[in-house]
Amino acid sequence: MKIVAIHHISRTIMELQMKKQTTLKTVWELYQMAVLSLSSKRSQVTEVGRWKNYIEPFIGEKTISNLTSLDLLMLRRDVEKQNLSPQTVYHCLSLLRRVMNKASEWEQCDKQLPSFKGVMPKFDNRRQRFLDNDELELLLDALKIADESNNWHDIALFAVNTGMRKSEIFNLRLNDVDFSSQIVTIMDTKSNINRSIHLNGIAFEIVSKKKQNSIMGKRIFFNSRPRKYLVKSLGNPV
């Protein structure tokens, strides 16, 4: 089956090379066969929806050779009129850019592709979301019920009191904690810069309790799944 598909793709590329006036719609169909089909079903549905709803109706019939940066800007304007978030607009244009790059790789255009410089929208995708005291109490109570070892309760409480990321917490080892100064050193952070955090009383109490049952060099917190009760109660909060 895969061999047949590969032959079909190769034959399609050869036919398109002879035409030299390949439309975006045609290249998209080839992209679906050769690239998108290797992605997960969820990704396929998402990408097809973006293309069919927001790209093809506006420029699908345009040939790649005649596509200009102005066309890209006009597409962005048309997509933004659909009341989509800047992030969704970015994803749509990013998909178009990937398809066009593949078209160039497959020699489906006889000139340099238009630049996306100044076309891609800029946005701040940082989320500002904080638990109030009542929500925090609800979360901690549910975690106690869901996990008799209090592992997830301690993880959540430690995260709230340190501001550490999930990956940083699960990679934390006893060697990273200076118990005399109550300072923890976070290694291999997202920004690739090690940093130190002074533990407050609650956070220090948690790691001190974990120290009794942990081995030097081993991770302090273990990543086990909470029971179904937690998911039913809070909708997968962790």
C-alpha positions in Angstrom: 0.0 0.0 0.0 2.8 2.4 0.9 4.7 1.5 -2.3 1.6 2.3 -4.4 1.2 5.7 -2.6 4.9 6.6 -3.2 4.6 5.8 -6.9 1.4 7.9 -7.1 3.1 10.8 -5.4 6.2 10.6 -7.7 4.0 10.4 -10.8 2.0 13.4 -9.6 5.2 15.4 -9.0 6.4 14.6 -12.5 3.0 15.7 -14.0 3.1 18.9 -12.1 6.6 19.7 -13.2 5.5 19.5 -16.8 2.7 21.9 -16.2 4.8 24.6 -14.4 1.6 26.4 -13.4 0.8 24.6 -10.3 -2.0 26.0 -8.1 -1.9 26.0 -4.3 -4.9 23.7 -4.3 -3.0 21.1 -6.3 0.1 21.3 -4.1 -2.1 21.1 -1.0 -3.5 17.8 -2.3 0.1 16.5 -2.8 1.1 17.8 0.7 -1.8 15.8 2.2 -0.6 12.6 0.6 3.1 13.0 1.2 3.3 14.8 4.5 0.1 15.3 6.4 -0.9 11.6 6.1 2.0 10.8 8.4 0.7 13.0 11.2 -1.8 12.0 13.8 -5.5 11.9 13.0 -6.1 14.9 15.2 -3.4 16.9 13.4 -4.8 16.0 10.0 -8.3 17.1 11.0 -7.0 20.4 12.4 -4.8 21.2 9.4 -7.4 20.2 6.8 -9.9 22.4 8.6 -7.5 25.4 8.5 -6.8 24.9 4.8 -10.4 24.3 3.7 -11.9 27.1 5.7 -9.3 29.9 5.7 -6.8 29.4 2.9 -8.3 27.6 -0.1 -11.4 29.9 -0.4 -9.1 32.9 -0.8 -6.0 31.8 -2.7 -6.4 28.1 -3.5 -6.7 28.7 -7.2 -3.6 30.9 -7.4 -0.5 29.5 -9.0 2.5 29.5 -6.8 4.6 31.2 -9.5 2.3 34.2 -9.4 1.9 34.4 -5.7 3.3 37.6 -4.1 3.9 39.0 -0.6 0.9 41.3 -1.2 -1.3 38.2 -1.7 -0.1 36.9 1.7 -0.9 40.2 3.4 -4.4 40.2 1.8 -4.9 36.6 2.9 -4.0 37.6 6.5 -6.5 40.5 6.3 -9.3 38.2 5.0 -8.6 35.5 7.7 -8.5 38.1 10.4 -12.0 39.2 9.3 -13.2 35.8 10.4 -12.8 36.9 14.0 -10.1 34.4 14.7 -7.5 34.9 17.4 -4.0 36.1 16.3 -2.7 32.7 17.3 -5.1 30.9 14.9 -4.3 33.3 12.1 -0.6 32.6 12.8 -1.2 28.8 12.6 -3.1 29.2 9.2 -0.3 31.2 7.7 2.3 28.9 9.1 0.5 26.0 7.4 0.6 27.9 4.1 4.3 28.5 4.5 5.0 24.9 5.1 3.0 23.9 2.0 4.8 26.5 -0.1 8.2 25.3 1.2 7.4 21.8 0.2 6.3 23.0 -3.3 9.7 24.7 -3.7 11.4 21.5 -2.5 9.4 19.5 -5.0 10.4 22.1 -7.7 6.8 23.2 -8.3 7.7 26.8 -8.8 10.2 28.5 -11.1 10.9 31.5 -9.1 11.8 32.5 -5.5 8.9 32.2 -3.1 7.4 35.4 -1.6 8.7 36.3 1.8 6.5 36.0 4.9 8.4 38.8 6.6 5.9 41.2 8.0 3.1 38.9 7.2 3.0 36.7 10.3 1.0 38.3 13.2 2.7 38.8 16.5 0.9 37.8 19.7 1.5 37.2 23.4 0.4 33.7 24.2 1.3 33.9 27.9 -1.7 33.1 30.1 -2.3 34.9 33.3 -4.3 32.6 35.4 -4.1 32.3 39.2 -5.9 30.1 41.7 -7.8 32.0 44.4 -7.7 30.6 47.9 -11.0 28.8 47.6 -9.9 27.1 44.3 -6.6 26.1 45.9 -8.3 24.5 48.9 -10.6 22.6 46.6 -7.7 21.3 44.5 -5.7 20.3 47.6 -8.6 18.5 49.2 -9.4 16.6 46.0 -5.7 15.6 45.7 -5.7 14.2 49.2 -8.7 12.0 48.5 -7.4 10.9 45.1 -4.0 9.9 46.3 -3.5 8.3 49.7 0.3 8.9 49.5 -0.3 12.7 49.3 2.2 12.7 46.5 0.1 14.9 44.2 -1.0 17.1 47.1 2.6 17.8 48.0 3.5 18.4 44.3 0.7 21.0 43.9 1.5 22.7 47.2 5.2 22.8 46.3 4.4 24.3 42.9 2.2 27.0 44.4 4.9 28.0 46.9 7.9 27.9 44.5 6.4 28.8 41.0 8.4 26.0 39.5 7.4 24.3 36.3 6.1 20.8 36.2 9.2 19.5 34.4 11.4 21.3 37.0 9.6 19.7 39.9 9.8 16.2 38.5 13.5 16.6 37.7 14.3 17.9 41.2 16.7 15.7 43.2 18.0 15.9 46.8 21.4 17.0 45.5 19.7 20.2 44.2 18.6 21.2 47.6 20.8 23.0 50.1 19.1 22.2 53.4 21.3 24.5 55.4 20.3 27.6 53.4 16.9 26.4 52.2 17.9 27.1 48.6 17.1 24.8 45.7 19.1 25.0 42.4 17.0 24.4 39.3 19.1 22.7 36.5 18.4 22.6 32.8 15.6 25.1 32.8 13.4 26.0 29.8 15.7 29.0 29.2 18.8 26.8 29.5 19.9 29.0 32.5 20.3 27.5 35.9 18.6 29.4 38.7 18.2 29.3 42.5 15.0 29.7 44.6 14.8 30.3 48.3 12.2 27.9 49.7 9.6 29.3 52.1 8.5 27.4 55.1 5.9 25.3 53.4 8.1 24.3 50.5 11.0 23.5 52.7 8.8 21.4 55.0 7.7 19.3 52.0 11.3 18.6 50.7 12.4 17.9 54.3 9.6 15.3 54.6 10.6 13.8 51.2 14.2 13.6 52.3 13.4 10.9 54.8 12.1 8.6 52.1 14.4 9.6 49.2 17.8 8.5 48.1 20.5 11.0 47.3 20.7 11.4 43.5 17.1 10.2 43.0 14.2 12.4 42.1 12.2 13.8 45.0 8.8 13.6 43.5 7.4 10.8 41.4 5.1 11.2 38.5 2.2 8.8 39.1 -1.3 9.3 37.7 -4.0 10.5 40.2 -7.1 8.3 40.4 -10.2 8.8 38.3 -11.9 10.6 41.2 -9.6 13.6 40.6 -10.4 13.9 37.0 -14.1 13.6 37.6 -14.0 16.2 40.4 -11.7 18.8 38.8 -11.5 18.0 35.1 -7.8 16.9 35.0 -6.4 19.9 37.0 -2.8 18.7 37.2 
